[in-house]
Amino acid sequence: MNSSTCGKPSGRFYRRRTGLTERFQAHDALRPLKAFQRKTVDYVAKRLLSDPDAVRHFLVADEVGLGKTMVARGVIARTIEALQDTVPRIDIIYICSNAAIAKQNVARLNVLGGERTRVLPTRLTMLALELARVGGIKREGVNFFSLTPGTSLDLKQGGGRQEERALIYRLIRGQFDKQDQRTLRKMFMRPAGPKGWRNTRQWVNGQQIEQSIERRFLQALEREPDILDQLRALIGQFRQHGDSDQELRRAVDRCVMTLRATLARESAEALEPDLIVLDEFQRFTELLHGDSEAADLARKLFDAIDPDGNQAKVLLLSATPYRMLSLRDDDADAGDHYREFLDVLGFLFGERGPAIRAELEDEMRRYRLAMQGLPGSFEDACRIKTGIEGTLRSVIARTERVAETAERDAMMRDVEVPVSIKPADLVEARAVAHVADAADAPGTVEYWKSAPFLLSFLRDYKLGQRLEQLKDAPGEALLAAIRNAGTAQIDTDAVEAYRPIPENNGRLRALKEIAFRDGMAKRLWLPPSMPYFGQRVTASKLLIFSQWAMVPDAIAALLSYDSERSMGMGQTGRSYSARHPQLLNFRRNKERLTGLRALPLVIPSPTLAATVDPLEIFQSSPSLADAAALRSEAGDRLQGLASELEQRPQAVQRPGVLSRLAPGTPQTDDEDSERAITWDWACAAALDIRSGAFDQWLAAGNILNDVVRADGQDAWHDHLHALSDAARGAALHGQPDRDRLIAHLTDLALGSPATCALRALHRIAPTLDLDDPGMLNAATRIGMAFRGLFNQPESQALLRTGVDDFYWQTVLHYCVDHDLQSVLDEYVHILMEAEGVMDAEPAHAISVLAQTIDDALSLKPSQIEIKRYRAHRDRLRITSEIRMRGRFATRLLQQAQEDGAQRTDTVRTAFNSPFRPFVLASTSVGQEGLDFHPYCHRLVHWNLPSNPVDLEQREGRVHRYKNHAVRLNLATRFRSALDAYPVEKDPWSVMFRKAHSTAMRPGDMEPYWLLDGETQIERYALSLPFSREAKLLGWLKRSVALYRLAFGQPRQDDLLSFLESLKNADAEIDLSKLQISLRPD
């Protein structure tokens, strides 16, 4: 038995069934792990599986960003390897807090290789359906499962979802006669409507059910007959009173909740976990110690024993398994860190927990007294510390960067940006204060300091609630305050006209200076870390943390609006809310094909990809000054193909057509014109069809069938057939001169997104030919995703600045000028590990990468509602005037606020790409568990946290494996390593191997997490002058260096103050030797 699960807020379910037809070796699964991670895996596996005093529960508490998920991968592999000879069925369960973390990590945990673990949306109550859908529980081999506490274990939601009620009805209907069944269907229908309820029941009735769960559930109802007896009584009452009786309705919901709890419990009992992985478990510690139904279900899993007597092991993952540091001024609901610490230890030590807990409390007390007696008690403190380490290491392992580096803040530097206060800021603050006073709402000083246009972004703050309550009888004072609060609201008329809007907030002005550096306001993707020509631009995305929920809305709306203005959206002649046409389409308009010349953007050319490679040019000429120099080198390499193509073109029989397509003439959709001249859009395909594989692939036309259906490109296949016919034709129509032909081939070779994608994919899958159908499909999918990028209104406004080129030509030029090949080479290298396909079959790996790139480029902008408050006669009118877009910058929402276009996982995928959004603003929802490091080395604290542990958590989002700063330094220091390798090699793998071979630090931390160089992770604290926060950062940084010495102690701030006084007094003792180290031996 073994199951690996990764849970999500939406209750997604992951499962992979794999019979162990041959002996499993953990070695391959451990290969991606670095040395310090493998050391932890070996230690944990010993403690859980083989030591004479092996434990059932173990905590890996590695510092933020050091790859605890990869350690879990190794422990899973070791567990399968150890149990396969004695346990026929191995179940692994992975539990995490939400969908985004699950999607991020589940592929990395799939140690069995092959097809990626599937994502199946479900809850524990729906396990019977999902298991049956994928073939049922495998009785031999390995099962992987995924659960989330919020949706899988917590059943407080009364009647639950209609799918759950429909399944329960199907399972119990045999216990009732026909008349009772009809009544029961009506009782279970609400709140769904009749049609929706009927459709749901039909869907559920059409599914297979895992028989073992159905049998368990019905047997449980036999053991507890009161449940169905109560339901029968409610049926009688329902017939008499119907659905209008609210108390009866609540009684029905309570009965359904009992049935749901029973089904969940029996579904959990059907699992036989060998290893349970609890990821970021500090988010649901109530499962360990609580007395809720969710905790009861969790304990059934934790204490599970299979029929052969094997007992489940539990691996906990958390950098902050309890509140590592609590201070006197912390909120009361922040938790008692000392109790949390002891509770975690109680769970880890199991039956021995109470005795060990008491012993450790005594030792910690002695340790505290010894530290308070420093410097004279230094030796005693060291001795007590060693004893505590020995006890804790039996159930806890923790690795920290501080153990690897001489500098505690390695690769971190503070960057000061002045935050000013202007008179207009104070005018807005006064206006908001008058509104708050008139509404008898709390003071708004902190609100004003945090966000501009406060009234536009109120959300559910108390001031907004109060204004909503008073809108029908506001009073003259409030109406007057609203009339005078124009500066505190966005002028939506100005927005519609793309006029400038004032920046009455010091933090926002400072943020714009950071965010718009290096021309980022007008870029479509981040400059590459290793450009193949020209000077490097060391730009970065921005990750912003704020304590206020209104701030992410304001940042996303206002920065994106200014970016749109910079890109020329105000010069399009359309208003902010107007719809914009898409210029790159594959449709039929009045029987004319509209996008033949856009085909080379989305159809890759294996011939051009092989003939010209910007990486090869870069390796042979590493000092190219600009894109023109790259074009010149490429043109030389294309002379042979140009000579071959010169034999194909012939004059167009219809006079005047060629001149109409010359630069400087208006663009036309005329199909006859496009068909008449074919050399420009069919020349690459004419070269490629010499390959039988490409010819067959193109002629079949079965390319992106699912994608184009969803995208509405109704004539896509007609375009493909037209391309195939033109490429196969005896002649290409049109007569370009040789210079024009070479220039066009150069643009296609260097600038076609699909061709660039083909090269990039070939670097990480070199065993596949360039004309392999899987490679061509993946590159086409990426090319189609870029079509979506260049169809965005901002992209069109940016690129359509003249009349010398057609839009498709402008797109090609932009891609060449902005080094798209280098951008994609770097991106696919990152994705190989991020998507967990390092050891997958190449065809599967490139398919996964193409899907991820498509997802990253397809993120829809966030929609930020802008409120408007107006005094209208004697009433307060509140309207939602407009929704502002967030594309340059976006926000990370709480789970309950997510929508389909802006789910946490889709936002994370896009932010972790080189493409927009370039700014991500979050509250604490993004502070734990999620990775945001691939293209971000600039972290902005809009508000500083009050606790140094929270500071570390925030900064740990970007201080991670192969982070952006590391790659920038790698490209600077190890670019020369490419000279010894063929161009087909992934250049980033080559450079990382070279850097690793010369690393000075042990344990593989260098070069993957730390690599010295000019670029560091940058910390920005946007503190107002003379505010308390201006001094807070210094205290936080000092406390980060000291709080580990207060490990597990009550009243930590007192001890911190004492230790800081010792440090300031230059006491001749090495305080670092008193830090409790739980690093594996």
N, C-alpha and C positions, 0 to 999 in steps of 0.2 A: 504494500500500500504506500502510496506516495502521491502527493498532489501539490502543484504549484499554482498559487492563485495571486492575482493582482487585482485588487478591488478598486472601485471607482465610485464617485458620488452618484453617477447615473446608474450604478449597479452593473457595470459591464462584467462579462464573464469570459475568461480565457481558458482554453483547454486544448491539450494535445495528448492523443493516445498513441503510445509507442510500445510495441512489444519488443522485448530485448531478445531478438533472434540471434544475436552474437554478444559476446561479453563486452560490457561497457567499460571503457578506459577513461578515467578522469583527465588524463594528460591533455587531450585536445581542448577540453572545456577550460582548462587552467591556462592555456597558452596566452590569452589576451591579458591575463593578470600580471601586474608588476610585482617585483620581488617582495616589497613590504606587504602587499596584499596576499601573496601566496603564503608568506610566513604566518599571517593571521589565519588563513584558511586551514593550514596544517594544524595550528594550535587549537582552533575551534573544533575541528574534526576529532582530534584526540580527546578533548574534554567531553564531547557529546557522544562519541561512538566507541572509543577503545580504551581509555584510561580505566584502571581498576576502580577509581572513585568517580567514574563518569557522571556528569550531571544531565538533567533533562532540559534545563533552561540555560541559555547563554546569551549574553548581550555583547554585540559589537558596537562600540560607541566612538568609532573613528571621527576625528575632527571633520567639520563641514567640508565637503568637496573632495574627499579622498577616496571615494568610490566604494561605499559600503555595499552597493548593489552588486558590484563585481565580486566582493567577498562572499555575498550570499550565493552568487552563481557557483563559486568554487565549493562552498559547503554543500550545495545541492548535488554537485557532481560527486563529491566524496561520499555523500550519503548513498547515492545510487550504486556507486562502485562497491561500497561496504555491504550493502544489503542484498544485492542481486542474487547471491548464491543461497540465501536463506529465506528471503521473503518473496513469494511469487508475485504479489501485487504491491507496488510501491506508489503511495499517494503523497504528493507534495502540494501544500496549500500556501499560496502567497496572499497576504492580507495587507492592503495599504489604504490610505484614507480617501483617495479620490481618483477620478478618471484620468486626470492629466498625469499623475505620478504613475499610474498603472500603464498607460500607453507609453510613457517614457522608458519604463524599466522592463516590461514583460519580455521583450525580444532578447534583452541581455541575459535573462534567466533561463532561456531555452537552451539547455546544455546538450540536447540530443540532436541538434542540427536539423537539416532538412527544412521542410516547409515551416514558415513562421507560425507561431502559435496564433490561433484565430481569436478574433474579438467577437464574443457573442453576448449581446445585451441581456442580462438577466438579474434576478435576485435569488437569494437562497430558496425562497418559496417557489421559484420557477425552475429550480434545478432539475426537476423530474422531466420537464419538456426539453430543456437544453441538452441534457445527457442523452436522451433518446435521439435527438436530432443528429448528434454526432456519433451514434452507434452504441450508446450506453457505456457504463463503467467497464473498463477493461479489467478482466479478472486476472490477467497475467501481464506483467510489464509495468509501465509507468503511466500514471495519470497525473496531469497538471490541472489544478483548479485555481480560481481567483475569486476573492470575496472582498467586499467593502463593508465596514461596520455600519455606515449610515443607511445603506439600502439592503444589505444582506442579513444583518443581525438585529438591527433596531426595528422593532415592529410596533412602534407607538403611533403609527399613522392610521389607526382605526380600521376602516374598511379596506384600506390598501388600494392598489390599482385595479382597474377592471379586468386586466389579464389574470391577476391573482384570483379574483372572485370567480371568474369564468372557469379557471382550472379547479378551484375548490368545488364549485357546483358540479363539474363533470365527475369529480372523484366521489361525491357523496350522493348524487342523484338516485343511485340504485337503492338507497336506504328509504326512499319516499315513494308514495303512489303518484299517479299521473296528476291528480288535482293538486297535491302538495308541491309537486315539481313546478307547476305553473306559477303558484304563489311564490315559491322560492326564487324563481327567475326574476319576478318583479321586485322582491325584497333585495336581491343582489344587484339589481340594475343601477340604482342610484350611486353616484351622481351622473353616470353616463345617460345619454338619451337612448330611446328605443332602438334607433338604427345603429348607433355605435355599439350598443350592448349586443345586439344581434350579430353584427359583423365580428365582434370579438369572440363570441361564443362559437361562431362558425369556424373561425381560425383555430381556436383551441381544440375544438372537436376534430379538426383535421390533422392534429399533430399526434405523434406517438408519445407514449409516456414510459419513463423508466420504471419497469415493473417492481423493482425492489423498493423504491420509494412509495409507490402506490400501495404496495402490500403493507409496508410499515405504517403508513398513515391510517389505513383502515383498521389495522390491528390496534393502533393507539386509541381510536375512537371506540372500539369495543371495550378497551380497558377503562375508558372514561365515558360511560354512557350518558352522563349528565349533559355533555356538550350537545349531543343530538336531541336529547329530551328537551333541553331549553329551546333549541331551534324549532322543534315541533310546536311548542307552546307559543312561540313568537309567530309562527305561521298562522295559527288560529286567531291571534290578536290582529295580525295584519289584514286578514280577510274582513274582520269586523270594522277596523278603523282606517285601513288604507295607509297611505304614505304621509298623511298630513299630521299625524301625531308625532311631535318632536321627541318626546320621551321614548316612544316605541322605536323611532329611528335610531336614537342613541343606543338602545338595547340591542338592536340588530347589529350596529357597528361593533359593539363590544363582543357579541357572539362571533362575528366574522373575524375580529382580531384574535380571539381565542383559537379559531380554526387556523388562521394564518400562523400563529405561534406554534401550533401543533405540527403543521406541515413543515415549517422551517426546522423545528427540532428533529423531526424524523428524517428530513433531507440531510441534516447535519450528521445524524446517526449513520446514514448510509455511507458516509465518507470514512475512510480508515487511514487517517494521516500518519505518516512516518516522520515528516518534517513540516513544521509550520513556520513560515517566515513572516514576522510582523514588521513591516517597514514604517519608519517614522511613527513608532507606536506611541510616542508621547502625546499624539493627537487623540488617542483613544485608550488612555490608561485605565479608564473605568472598566474596560473589559477584563483587566487583571484582578481588580479588587472589588468591583461593584456588585450590587445585588439585583440588577435589572435583568429582564429577560435576555437582552443582548449579552450581558456578562455571563448569564447561565449557559446560553448557546456556545459562547466562546470557550467556557470551561469544559464543555462536553468535547470540544475539539482538542483542547490542550491535554485533557486527561484520557483521550481515546486509547483503547487497547484493542488490537485486532484479534481475530479468532486464534492466532498462533501465539498470543501473549506479548507481541511487540508493542511497546508504548511510544506514543508520539514524543518527538523532540521539538523544542520551540527555540527558534533563533530570533532574537529581537535586534532590530537595527535602529539606532538613533544617535545622532551627535549630541543631543540634549535629552537624555532619557528621563530626566527630571529637571526642574528649574535649577540650573547650575549655580545661580547666584540670585539671591533676593535681598532687596535693600529696604531700609526703613520707610522710604517714601513710595514704595511700589503700591499699586492698587491692591485693595483687599482681595479682589477676585483673581489675582495673579497666582495664587496658590502658595502653600507652605512648602518651600523647597526642602526643608529638613525632613518633613513627614514623607514627601514624595520620594526622597532619596531612600529612606528606610523601607517604604512600601515596595519599591522596585527590588531592593535587596531581599525582602521577604519572599517575593515571587520567584526570584532567581534561585534561591536556595531551597525552595520547595518545602518539604516536611521539616527540614532543619532550619527553616527561615526564622522562627521566633528565637531560637537559641543563638544563632549567628547574629541576628539583629541586636540582641542584647549585648553580646560580646563586642560587636563593632561600636555600638554606642559608647561603651566604656572606653574602648581604645581611642575613639575620636575625641572623647573628653580629655584623655591624657595627652593626646597630640596637641590639642588646643592650648592646654596649660603649658606644655613645653614650648610652643611657639611664642606664647605671651611672655615667657621667661628669657627669650633671646636677648642678647647673643650668648649668655652664659649657658643656656640649656641646649645648645646646638647639637651636641652628640646624642643626648637623650631623644631629641626630636627626630634625628635621623634614624635611630634604632626603632622607635615606635612606628615611624613611617614605613620602614621595611616590613614590619609585621603586618601592617594594614594592607600593604601591597600584596603580600602573599595570600591573604584571605580573599581579597577582591579579585585577584587574577584567576581564581578558580572558576569564576562565572562572568568575568568582564575582560574585554580586550579593547584598548584604545591607542591609536596611533595619532600623533600630532605633527604638524609641520615644524613646530618649535624644536622638535627633537632632531630635525634634519638641517636646520639652518642656524647660522650665527646670528642673524637678525630676526627678531621676533616678528617684525612686520615685513617679512621677505616679499619683495616685488610689490609692495604697497607704498604709495606716496600720496601725500596730501597736496591738493592744488587749490589755491585760494582764488576765488572769484568774488569781487566786491558786490555786495548786495546793498543797494542804495534805497533811500526813502525820499520820495519827491512830494511836493505839495499836493499833486493830484491824488496820490495814494491816500493822503490824510483826508482829503475831501470825500473820497469814496468811503473811507472808514467812518467818518462822521455821519454820512448819510445812512449807512447801514445801522449805526448805533441808534440813530433817531427812530428808524423803523423798529428795531428791537425794543426800544424803550416804549414806544407807542403800543406794541403788541404784547407788552409785559413778558418778553422772552428773555432767555439767559443772555449774558453779555457776549459780544461778538468780537472781542479783541483777538482771540486766537484764530477765529474764523478769518478775520480780515488779513491777518499775517500770512495765512496759508493759501488763499485763493483769490484771484481777481473776480470781478463781476459776481459777487457772492450770491445775489438774489437769483441769478440765472442757473446756478448749480446747487441749489439748496438740498436736493434729494429729500431724505426723510429727517433732516435735522429738526430740532425742536422749534426753531424759528419758522421753518416751512410749515410744520404741523400747526403752529399757532396761527399763522396767516390763513391757512385753510379753514381753521375753525372760525375765524373772525370775518371771513369774506362777505357774509350776508349782512353783518352789522359791525362794520369795522370801526366806526367812530371817526370824528373829524381829525383828531391828532394823527391817527394812522394813515388816513387818506392824504393828509398833507405831507407826511413823511414819505409816502410812496411817490407822490408827485415830485418830490425833491430828490428821489433816489435814482435818477436816470443814469448817473455815472456808475451805479452798482449793478447795472443790467446791460447785457450786450445789445447793441443797436442792430436788430435783425435786418432792418432796411439796408444798413451799411454792408452787412454780410451778403445780402442778396446781390448787391451791386459790386461786391469785391472791393469795397473801399477800406482803407486802413481803419482799424479799431484801436483805441488807446491801450496802453500797457500800464495800468495803474497798480502794479504790484512789483516790488523789488525782486522777489524770488523769480518771478516769471521773466523779468528782463535779464537776470543773470543766467537763467536756464537757456534762454534763446541764444545767448552768446556762446554757450557751450555746445548746444545742439546743432547750430547752424555753421559751426566751424568747417573749414575745408570744403565749402560749397555743398554741404550735405542737404540743404533745403531743396536743391535742384537735381540731386542724384537719384537714379533708379536702383542702384545697388552700391554696396560698400566697396571702396577700392581694395584690390587684392593685397595680401600681405607680402607677396613676392611678384611685383609687376614684371611682365615680360618686356616692357619698354618704358622709358621715361623715369622720372623721379617718383619715389614712393610717397604716397599720402597716408600718413599714420592716423587715419580716422577711426572712429569707433561708434558703435551704438551706445545708447544711454539706458541704464536701468535706474529707475527712480523709486524711492520708497517714501511714503508719507503716512502719517497717522490719521489723516483726514480723508474720508471717502470721497469728498467733493474734488479733491486735488487731481486724481487720475482723470476725471471727466474734463476738468478745465485744461489740463495739459494736453490731452488728446485733441480736444476741439481747437484750442487756440494755436498750438504749434502747427497742426495740420492745415489750418486756415492760412497761416502766414506762408507755409510751404507752397500751397496752391497758388497764392498770389505771386510768389517768386517764380513759379513755373509758367506764369502767363495765363492763368485761368481767367483773369479779368479782361484779357484782350480777345477772348473768343467770341464776344458778342452775346454770350448766354449768361443768364443769372445763376446764382449759386445752386438753386434747387432745380434748374432745368436739366432735362435729359440730354445726353450727348450721343452722337452717332458713333458707331464702331467702324473703323476704316479697314480693318483686316478681318474679312469674313469669307466664308466659303458657302455662299448662298446663290440662288438663282433669282434674278430680278428681271421680270418680263422676258423669261427664256434666255437671259444672258447670265453667264457665270461671272461672279463678281470678284473672285480672288485668285486668279491663276498666277499672277505675279507675286502673290504672297506665299505660294507653295514652297519656294526654296527656303523660307524662314522656318518651316515646320517639317520638311522632308530632308533628312540628312543625306549627305553625299559621301559615301565611303571613299570614292576616288579623290575628292578634294581633301578629305581628312587625312588620307595617307600621303598625298603629294606635298601638302603644306601643313606644318605643325608649328604654331608659335613657340612651343616649348623647345623644339629642336633649334629654331632660329635663335631663341634666347640663349641656349647653351653654347651655340657657336658664335654668337655676337652679343655678349651680355651687357653691352653698353649702348644699346639702341636709344637714340635720343627721344624719339616720339613715335606716334602711330604711323607717320609718313615713312619713317625708316623701316618699320616692320612691313609696310605695304611694298616697299621697294624690294626687300629681301624675298617676300612671298611672290612678287611678280616674276622675279628671276626663276623661281622654281616652277612656275606655271607656263613657261615658254613652250614646253613640249606639248602640253595639253591644248594650248592655244593653237599651235600648228595643226594638231589633229582636228580641232573644231573648225578651223578655217576652211576645211574641205566640205563642211556640211551646209553652212548657210547659203541661201539663194534669195534673189530679190523677190519682194512681195509683188504679186501681179496687180493688185489694186493700187493705183498711184495715190500718193498723199498720206498713206497710213504711217509710213516710217517717220515722216516729219512730225506727225501728230504725237508721236511717242518720244520725241527728242526732249532733252532737258529744257526747262523753261516754258513748256506748253502745259495747258491744264490737263489734269488727270481725267481719264475717261473710263467708264465701266463697259464700254461697248465690247460685246463678246466677239464680234467679227474682228475688231482690231486686235484683241488679245489673241485670238486664234491665228490671225494672219501673221503676226510677228511672234515667233516661238523661241527664238534663240536665247532671249534673256531669261525666261522662266523655265525652259526645258533643257538648257545646255548641260547643266550638271547631271540631270537624269540621263541624258543621251550618253554621257561618259560612263555612268554607273551601270547601265543595262548590259554592258559587256560582261558583267558578272551575272551568271545565271541565277544565283540566289537573289540578287537585288531585283532582277527583271521579273522573276516569279513572284516575289513579295509585292512589288508594285502592281503588277497586272492583276493579282488576285483581289486587291482592293480591300482586304479584310483588316483594315488598320484603324484602331481606336474606335471601334463600333460603339462601345458603351460610352466613351467620353463625348463623342460628337453628338450622340443622341441627347445627352444631358445638356449640351452646350447649344443646341438648336442650330447647328451648322447643317442645314437640310440638304445642301448640294455637295457635301464633302466628297462623297464617292464619285459624283460626276466630275469633280475636279481631279480626283485621282485617275480616273479613266482618261481624261483629257491629257494629263501629264504622261501617262503610259503611251498613249497613241502618238503624242508629239515626239517623245524620246525614241520611239521605235521607227518613226518616219524616215524616209530616205533623205530628207533634207530638213534643216532648221531654217525657218523663214526670217528674213531680215538680213541686212548686210552691214554689221558693225565693222569699223576699221580695227586693226590689230590692237592698237593702244586701248580702245574702248573695250574690246573683248577681254584683254588681260586685266584691265581695271575692274571689270564686272566679276570675273572669276576670282580676283583677289578679294573683293568684297564678300563674295559667297563663301570662300574658303576661310576667311578670318572672322566674318561677322554673322553667318547664319547660326542662330541659336541651336538649331537641331544638329548641325555639323559640329559645332563646338561641344555640344553634349555628347555626341558620338565619340569624339576623342577622349573626353574626360572619363566616360564609362569604360573605354578600352584600357585606360591606364590601371583601373582597379579590377578589370576582368580581361587580362591579356590573352587568356586561352580561348576567348571567343573572337571569331573573325569580325572585322568591321561590317561585313555584309550579312552577319548572322541575323536571322529574322527577329530574334529576341532583342538584339542590340538595336536594330532599326526601329522596332516598336517602342522601346524605352526612349530612344532619342527623339522620336516623333512626339511622344507624349510630352517630353520636356519642351520641345519646340512649340507645341500647341499651348502649353502653359505660358510661354513667353508671348505668344500671340495675345493672350489675355492681358498680360502686363502692358503691352504696347497699345492695347485698345482702351486702357484706362484714360479718362478725360485728362488727367494731369500729364500723362505721358504724351498724349497728342498735342496738348498745349505747349509742352516743352520742345518737342521735336519739329512741329510745323511752324518754323519761324521764317521760312523763305519759300520761294517758288522754283528753285533750281532743281529740286529732286522730287520724285514721287515719294509718298510716305514710306512705302516698303524699302526704298533705297535709303531714306533717312534712318530707318531702323537699322539697316545693315551698317551704316556708317557709325551710328551711335555705339553699336556693339563692338566694332573694331576699336574705336577711339577710347572706349572705356574698358578695354582689356578683358572681354567676357571669357576668353579661354582660360586665363589665369584664375579668374573668379570661380569658374566651374571646377577646375582641377583641384583647387583648395577645398571647395564645398563637398565634392564627392568623397574626398579623403576623410573629412570629418564625419560624414554620414555613415560610412562603413561601420564605424564603431558605435556611433550614436544609435543606429538602427539594429545593432546586434547581428550583422550579417557577415562578420569577418570570416567565419568558417562555412558560410552557406554556399550552395552551388552557385556558380557565377550567374547563370541565367536567372535564378531567383533573386540574387543580390541586386542585379541591375534593375529588375522589375520593382523591387522595394524602394530603391533609391529614386527611380523615376516617379513613383507614386508620391514619395515625400516631397520632392522638388515641386511637383504639381500642386500638392497641398499648400506648400509654402507660398507659391506664387498666386494661389487662388483665394487667399484670405480676403474676405470682404471687409470694408472699413467699418469700424465701430460707429454706431449711431447714437449721438449724445443729445438727449432732449434738453432744449433750452426753454426754461420757464420765463414767462413775462408777467409782471404784476402791474396792473393799471388801476388808477382810481377812476371809476365810472359812476358819475352822480354820487349816490350814497352807498355804493357797493364797491367791493374790491374784485376786480375781474382777473382771474388767473388762467392763463392759456399756455399751451405748448406751441410757440410760434414756429419753431423750426427744429430740425434735427441736424446737428453739425457732424460732419464726417471726421473720422479719425483714421487716416491712412499713414501719414508720415509718422504720427505718434498714435499709440493706442493704449488701452487700459487693460488691466487684469482684474476680472470681476470676481466677486464672491460667487460660489456655486449657484445660489438661488437666483442670481441676476444674470446668469449665462443665457445666451440664445444660440441657435444653431450655427450662426456665422461667427460668433465670437466666444466659443468655448475655450476653456483654459488650454486644452491640448492643441487646438488649432492656432491659437495665438502664440503659444510656445514654439510650435514648429516654424511659424513665420519669423518670429524674432530670432530664432536660432539659425536663420539663413542669412545670406548676404543681402537679401532684398528687404523691402519695407515690410513692417514698420521699423524705423530707426530708433524710436524712443518707446520704452515700455514703462508705464507708471502703475504702481501697485501700492496697496496697503499691505498689511501683514499677511494677506492671503498668499503672496508670492515669496514670503520670507523663508519658508522651510520646504525642503523636499524637491524643488524644481531646479533644473539646470538652465542658466541663461548666459553661459560663458563663451560659446563659439565665436561670436562676433562683437562681444562687449567687454571692454576693459575700463569703462568709465562708469562709476557708481555714484549716484547723487542721493544724498540724504536731504530731502526736502525738510523733514523734521528729524532731528536726532532721536534715537531711542534713549530711554533712561538707563538701560541695562547693558553692560558690555557684552553679554552673551548674545543679546539681540543684534548688536553691532556685528559680531562675528557671523551670525546666521545670515544677515543681509549680504555681507561681503563674500560669504561662502557661495553665493549664487554665481559669482563670476570668477572666483579664485579656484578653478577646477582643472581637471585633466585636459591637457592640450588647449588651454585657454588662449584667447586672442593675443594677449601680451606675450605669451610663450612663443606663439607662432611668428609673431613679428620679430622677436629676437632671434629665433631659429633661422629665419630667412636671411637676416643680416649676417649672422655668424657662419652659417653652414651652406650657403648657396653654392660654394665651390665644390661641395661633395657631389653635385650633379654631373660634373665633368667626366667622372669615371663610369657613368652608367648610361645605358641606352635610353633613348627618349621614351620608349614604351613604358618604362617604369614609373610608378607613382612617385613624383618628385618629393612629396612630403614624407612618405615612408623612408625614402633614401636619406633625407636630411635628419629625420628623427633617429634613424639607426646610427648615423655618423655621430650625432650629438651624444647619444647614449654611450657609444664606445669611448668617448673622451670625458664622460661625466666625472666630476670630482666628489660628489656626494654619494653616499651609499643608498641602497634600497630602492632605486629607480624613481625617487622623487624628482631628480634631475634626469632628463630634461622635460619630463611630461607635466609636472606641476610647477616647477621652478627652473628658470633659465635666465641667468644674468644678461643684462643688456640695457639699451637705452630706454626701452619701453617697460613701464610698470603698470600695475593696476592702479588706477587713479581714483582717489576718494575726494568728492566734493561735498562740503557741508554748507548749505545755503542758509546761513544764520544771519538774522538781522543785526545790525550794529547795536551794541549796548544791551542785547538780549541775554537771557540766562544761557541760551544755547551757544553763544559765542565762547563761553568758557567750558561748556559741557564736553566738547570733543576731546580736549586735553585730558580731562579726568577719565573719560571712557578709554582712551588709549592706554593710560597708565594702569587702569583697572584690568584691562585685558591681559596685561603682563603679570598681574598679581593674583587675579581671582582664582586661578588654579590652586594656589596655596591654601585657599579657604575651602577646598574640596570637602563636601559633606558636613560642613560645620553650621551650627545655628548662629544667628546674629553675625552674619558674614561681614556686614559693612564695618562693624567695630574692629574686627580682625584685619580687614583691608587697611583701615586707617592706621592701625598699629604697624603693619608691615611697611606701609608707605613711609611712615616716619623713620623706620629703620633704614630704608633705602636712602631717604633724604639725608640721614645723618652719616651716611657712608660707613655703616657698620661693616667690619671686616669679616663678613660671612657670606657664603655663596647661597643665596636664597633659592636658586634653581635646584639645589640638591634636596630641598624640602618639598618639592613638588611631587605628589603621588603619581607615579608612572605605572600605567597598566599596559604598556607596550608588550606584546608577546615575546617571550624569551626565545 
